Amino acid sequence: MADTVLYEVSDGLATITLNRPEAMNAMNTETKVAFRDAAQAAASDDAVRAILLTAAGDRAFCVGQDLKEHIGLLAADKQSGSGGTMSTVREHYNPIVRALTGAAKPVVAGVNGVAAGAGFGFALAADYRVVADTAAFNTSFAGVALTADSGISWTLPRVIGPSRAADLLLFPRSIGAQEAYELGIANRLVPAAELHAEAEKVARALASGPTLAYAALKESLAFGLTHSLDETLEKEDELQARAGASEDHTIAVQAFVNKEKPKYLGR
């Protein structure tokens, strides 16, 4: 795996670190491929019980597409007539977002700085966002004459509502950390110096929790957003039966009766 993305698994936690701080963790081709591969590896590994997405440096989480590389690729497209540059959405961004949102385990994003364009989309693909008080968010797409990608037209309206999402997409602007918290983009706001420790603390707590229950909660929330109440009640019944049959449920009930802290197995 390229060193532009670091990947480590420890005690059930997979940590994916975007590692181009000199470029504000912008997505060049090498980084996109490595990020896609890391996200898919973490999502498919049964030994991984939670995923932490973070970034190197203190200026940026990810500013999206590397426009310096992008402009060269667009020029090459014009010469060849291939138009292949924009296939990066299909080949890279979509698989990354599918891996993070579809992972049967919780995903935490530790947002240390600017999250713009696809970087904003990747943060929204996480289930829980721990955000530094110096961070900022920007949709950016319309500012470079592009439409939304990285799933942001799906995730952003679900987080802040369709009217606010339209505003931020049509009129891109920087959203500070406090406003992001008030809008619900940030789940937890912390001082910048504490960001990495707090994000890891949250992710490790989830990695030691009831993994199947968390996976069911992700599935239930996603289902309920696009289905009727009756359909959602049926889905909850199905998922609760599955969770109730898990070893973790038995462990939790026994621990409650014994007034002990449960030690979950993730199965």
C-alpha positions as CSV (number, residue, x, y, z in Angstrom):
1,M,0.0,0.0,0.0
2,A,1.3,3.5,-0.9
3,D,2.7,5.6,2.0
4,T,0.2,8.3,1.0
5,V,-2.3,6.2,3.1
6,L,-1.3,4.4,6.2
7,Y,-3.2,1.3,7.4
8,E,-2.9,-0.4,10.7
9,V,-5.0,-2.9,12.7
10,S,-4.7,-3.1,16.4
11,D,-7.0,-4.8,18.9
12,G,-9.9,-4.9,16.5
13,L,-9.5,-1.3,15.4
14,A,-8.4,-0.5,11.8
15,T,-6.9,3.0,11.5
16,I,-6.7,4.5,8.0
17,T,-4.6,7.7,7.9
18,L,-4.5,10.0,4.9
19,N,-0.8,10.9,4.7
20,R,-0.2,13.7,2.3
21,P,0.0,16.6,4.8
22,E,2.2,18.7,2.5
23,A,-0.7,18.6,0.0
24,M,-3.4,19.0,2.6
25,N,-4.2,15.3,2.1
26,A,-5.5,16.0,-1.4
27,M,-6.6,13.0,-3.5
28,N,-4.1,12.2,-6.3
29,T,-4.4,8.9,-8.1
30,E,-2.0,7.1,-5.9
31,T,-3.8,8.2,-2.8
32,K,-7.3,7.4,-4.1
33,V,-6.2,3.8,-5.0
34,A,-4.6,3.3,-1.6
35,F,-7.5,4.7,0.3
36,R,-10.0,2.6,-1.7
37,D,-8.0,-0.6,-1.0
38,A,-7.6,0.3,2.7
39,A,-11.3,1.0,3.2
40,Q,-12.3,-2.2,1.4
41,A,-9.8,-4.2,3.5
42,A,-11.1,-2.8,6.7
43,A,-14.7,-3.3,5.8
44,S,-14.2,-7.0,4.8
45,D,-11.9,-8.1,7.6
46,D,-13.8,-9.9,10.3
47,A,-11.1,-9.2,12.8
48,V,-11.8,-5.5,12.4
49,R,-14.6,-4.3,14.7
50,A,-14.3,-0.6,14.1
51,I,-12.7,1.8,11.6
52,L,-11.0,5.1,12.4
53,L,-10.4,7.5,9.5
54,T,-7.9,10.2,10.3
55,A,-5.3,12.4,8.6
56,A,-1.8,13.5,9.1
57,G,-0.9,17.1,9.8
58,D,-2.9,19.9,11.4
59,R,-4.1,21.9,8.4
60,A,-6.4,19.5,6.6
61,F,-8.4,16.3,6.9
62,C,-8.7,16.2,3.1
63,V,-9.3,18.9,0.6
64,G,-10.7,16.5,-2.0
65,Q,-9.4,16.1,-5.5
66,D,-5.7,17.1,-6.1
67,L,-6.4,19.9,-8.7
68,K,-2.8,20.2,-9.7
69,E,-2.8,16.6,-10.9
70,H,-6.4,17.0,-12.2
71,I,-5.7,19.8,-14.6
72,G,-2.9,17.8,-16.2
73,L,-5.2,14.8,-16.6
74,L,-7.9,17.0,-18.2
75,A,-5.4,18.3,-20.7
76,A,-4.3,14.8,-21.5
77,D,-8.0,13.8,-22.0
78,K,-8.5,16.6,-24.5
79,Q,-5.5,15.4,-26.5
80,S,-6.5,11.8,-26.5
81,G,-10.3,12.4,-26.6
82,S,-10.7,9.7,-23.9
83,G,-12.5,11.6,-21.2
84,G,-11.2,9.1,-18.7
85,T,-10.3,11.5,-15.9
86,M,-13.8,11.8,-14.5
87,S,-14.0,8.0,-14.2
88,T,-12.3,8.5,-10.8
89,V,-15.7,8.9,-9.3
90,R,-16.7,5.4,-10.4
91,E,-13.3,3.8,-9.9
92,H,-12.3,5.4,-6.6
93,Y,-14.7,7.6,-4.8
94,N,-17.8,5.4,-5.0
95,P,-16.0,2.3,-3.8
96,I,-14.5,4.2,-0.8
97,V,-17.9,5.6,0.2
98,R,-19.6,2.2,-0.3
99,A,-17.0,0.5,1.9
100,L,-17.3,3.0,4.7
101,T,-21.1,3.3,4.8
102,G,-21.7,-0.4,4.1
103,A,-19.2,-1.7,6.6
104,A,-20.9,-4.0,9.2
105,K,-19.0,-2.1,11.9
106,P,-18.9,1.5,13.1
107,V,-16.7,4.1,11.3
108,V,-15.3,7.1,13.1
109,A,-13.8,10.1,11.4
110,G,-11.3,12.3,13.3
111,V,-11.5,15.6,11.4
112,N,-8.4,17.5,12.2
113,G,-8.6,20.4,9.7
114,V,-10.2,21.4,6.5
115,A,-12.6,18.8,4.9
116,A,-13.6,20.0,1.5
117,G,-15.2,18.5,-1.6
118,A,-14.7,14.7,-1.5
119,G,-12.9,15.1,1.8
120,F,-16.2,16.4,3.3
121,G,-18.0,13.5,1.6
122,F,-15.6,11.0,3.2
123,A,-16.2,12.5,6.6
124,L,-19.9,12.3,6.1
125,A,-19.6,8.6,5.1
126,A,-18.5,7.9,8.7
127,D,-21.0,7.0,11.4
128,Y,-19.5,9.4,13.9
129,R,-17.4,12.5,13.5
130,V,-15.0,13.8,16.2
131,V,-14.0,17.3,15.0
132,A,-11.2,19.6,16.1
133,D,-12.3,23.1,17.1
134,T,-10.0,24.4,14.3
135,A,-11.6,22.3,11.6
136,A,-13.8,23.6,8.7
137,F,-16.0,22.1,6.0
138,N,-16.8,23.2,2.5
139,T,-18.7,21.4,-0.3
140,S,-16.5,23.2,-2.9
141,F,-17.9,21.4,-5.9
142,A,-19.8,24.3,-7.5
143,G,-16.8,26.5,-6.9
144,V,-14.9,24.5,-9.6
145,A,-17.9,24.0,-11.8
146,L,-18.6,20.4,-10.7
147,T,-21.6,18.6,-9.2
148,A,-21.6,16.6,-6.0
149,D,-19.7,13.3,-5.7
150,S,-18.4,11.1,-2.9
151,G,-22.0,10.5,-1.8
152,I,-22.5,14.0,-0.4
153,S,-25.8,14.5,-2.2
154,W,-27.1,11.5,-0.3
155,T,-25.3,12.0,3.1
156,L,-25.5,15.8,3.6
157,P,-29.3,16.1,3.3
158,R,-29.7,13.3,5.8
159,V,-27.4,15.0,8.3
160,I,-28.6,18.7,8.0
161,G,-31.8,18.5,5.9
162,P,-32.4,19.0,2.2
163,S,-32.9,22.8,2.3
164,R,-29.6,23.5,4.1
165,A,-27.8,21.0,1.9
166,A,-29.0,22.8,-1.2
167,D,-27.7,26.1,0.2
168,L,-24.3,24.7,1.0
169,L,-24.0,22.9,-2.3
170,L,-25.2,25.9,-4.5
171,F,-23.3,28.5,-2.5
172,P,-20.1,26.8,-1.2
173,R,-18.6,28.5,1.9
174,S,-16.4,27.5,4.8
175,I,-18.4,26.1,7.8
176,G,-16.4,26.5,11.0
177,A,-16.3,23.8,13.6
178,Q,-18.8,25.4,16.0
179,E,-21.4,25.8,13.2
180,A,-20.7,22.2,12.0
181,Y,-21.5,21.0,15.5
182,E,-24.7,23.1,15.7
183,L,-25.8,21.7,12.3
184,G,-25.1,18.1,13.3
185,I,-22.1,17.6,11.0
186,A,-19.8,17.2,14.0
187,N,-21.0,14.7,16.7
188,R,-18.3,15.7,19.1
189,L,-16.2,18.9,19.2
190,V,-12.8,18.9,20.9
191,P,-9.7,21.1,21.2
192,A,-7.4,20.5,18.3
193,A,-4.6,19.3,20.5
194,E,-6.9,16.5,21.8
195,L,-8.4,15.5,18.5
196,H,-6.4,12.4,17.7
197,A,-6.5,11.0,21.3
198,E,-10.3,11.6,21.5
199,A,-11.1,10.1,18.1
200,E,-9.0,7.0,18.9
201,K,-10.7,6.7,22.3
202,V,-14.1,6.8,20.7
203,A,-13.1,4.3,18.0
204,R,-11.5,1.9,20.5
205,A,-14.6,2.0,22.7
206,L,-16.7,1.0,19.7
207,A,-14.2,-1.7,18.7
208,S,-14.6,-3.3,22.1
209,G,-18.4,-3.1,22.0
210,P,-21.2,-5.3,20.6
211,T,-20.2,-5.4,16.9
212,L,-23.3,-7.1,15.6
213,A,-25.6,-4.7,17.4
214,Y,-23.7,-1.8,15.9
215,A,-23.9,-3.3,12.4
216,A,-27.7,-3.8,12.9
217,L,-28.1,-0.2,14.1
218,K,-26.3,1.1,10.9
219,E,-28.6,-1.1,8.8
220,S,-31.7,0.0,10.6
221,L,-30.9,3.7,10.4
222,A,-30.2,3.5,6.7
223,F,-33.3,1.4,6.0
224,G,-35.6,3.7,8.1
225,L,-34.6,6.8,6.1
226,T,-36.0,5.4,2.9
227,H,-38.9,3.1,4.0
228,S,-42.3,3.5,5.6
229,L,-42.9,3.0,9.3
230,D,-44.5,-0.4,8.8
231,E,-41.5,-1.6,6.7
232,T,-39.1,-0.2,9.3
233,L,-40.9,-2.0,12.1
234,E,-40.5,-5.3,10.1
235,K,-36.8,-4.6,9.6
236,E,-36.4,-3.8,13.3
237,D,-38.0,-7.1,14.2
238,E,-35.7,-9.0,11.8
239,L,-32.6,-7.3,13.1
240,Q,-33.5,-7.6,16.7
241,A,-34.0,-11.3,16.3
242,R,-30.5,-11.5,14.9
243,A,-29.0,-9.4,17.6
244,G,-30.9,-11.4,20.3
245,A,-29.3,-14.6,19.0
246,S,-25.8,-13.2,19.3
247,E,-23.3,-14.3,21.9
248,D,-22.8,-10.6,22.8
249,H,-26.4,-10.3,23.9
250,T,-26.1,-13.2,26.2
251,I,-22.9,-11.8,27.6
252,A,-24.5,-8.4,28.1
253,V,-27.5,-9.8,30.0
254,Q,-25.4,-12.0,32.2
255,A,-23.1,-9.1,33.0
256,F,-26.1,-7.0,33.9
257,V,-27.5,-9.6,36.2
258,N,-24.0,-10.0,37.8
259,K,-23.5,-6.3,38.0
260,E,-20.3,-6.6,35.9
261,K,-18.9,-4.8,32.9
262,P,-19.6,-7.0,29.7
263,K,-16.6,-8.2,27.7
264,Y,-17.9,-8.5,24.2
265,L,-16.6,-10.9,21.6
266,G,-18.0,-9.2,18.6
267,R,-20.2,-12.2,17.6
